[in-house]
Amino acid sequence: MTVRYGHAIYRWRVSTARKGYVTPRGTYRPQRTARMWYSRKYDMSPMPHSVFYRGGYAIHGTGAVKSLG
């Protein structure tokens, strides 16, 4: 969710970690970005437009939208 002046401007659904993994809660600052990255943790799965945070966690785009959730 994006907030401006205390009001939500955008909301969007996300898909979190695969079964058997966890997505940690908290507030984080980006550490680095990558136009394209391949996940060693998830069998070299593509991670386009990645934003990495502390501990190797990241948010990223996907072309597999039907597989989310």
C-alpha positions in Angstrom: 0.0 0.0 0.0 1.2 3.5 -0.8 0.2 6.2 1.7 0.2 9.9 1.2 -0.9 12.4 3.9 -2.2 9.5 5.9 -4.5 8.2 3.1 -4.0 5.1 1.0 -3.4 5.9 -2.6 -2.7 2.4 -4.0 -3.2 -1.1 -2.7 -2.1 -4.3 -4.3 -2.1 -8.0 -3.5 1.2 -9.8 -3.1 2.3 -13.4 -3.0 4.7 -14.3 -0.2 7.2 -17.2 0.3 6.6 -20.6 -1.0 5.3 -23.4 1.3 8.0 -24.3 3.8 9.5 -20.8 3.8 8.5 -17.6 5.7 8.4 -13.9 4.8 9.6 -11.9 7.8 7.5 -9.0 9.0 9.1 -5.6 9.7 10.3 -2.4 8.2 13.2 -2.6 5.9 15.3 -0.3 3.6 16.4 -1.4 0.2 20.1 -2.6 0.1 20.5 -3.1 -3.7 18.5 -3.6 -6.9 18.9 -5.9 -10.0 17.2 -5.6 -13.3 17.4 -9.4 -13.5 18.4 -11.9 -10.9 18.2 -15.7 -10.6 17.4 -17.1 -7.2 19.8 -19.7 -5.8 17.3 -20.4 -3.0 14.5 -21.2 -5.5 16.2 -23.4 -8.1 17.5 -20.5 -10.2 14.0 -19.0 -10.7 14.0 -15.7 -12.5 13.5 -12.5 -10.4 13.0 -9.5 -12.7 13.2 -6.0 -11.3 14.4 -7.2 -7.9 14.8 -5.0 -4.8 16.9 -6.7 -2.1 16.7 -6.2 1.6 18.6 -7.3 4.7 19.1 -11.0 5.0 18.8 -11.7 1.2 15.1 -11.1 1.1 13.7 -9.4 -2.0 10.6 -8.2 -3.8 10.4 -8.7 -7.5 8.3 -8.9 -10.6 7.1 -12.1 -12.3 5.8 -13.3 -15.6 4.0 -16.3 -13.8 1.0 -14.3 -12.6 -1.3 -17.3 -12.7 1.0 -19.1 -10.3 0.7 -16.5 -7.5 -1.2 -17.0 -4.3 
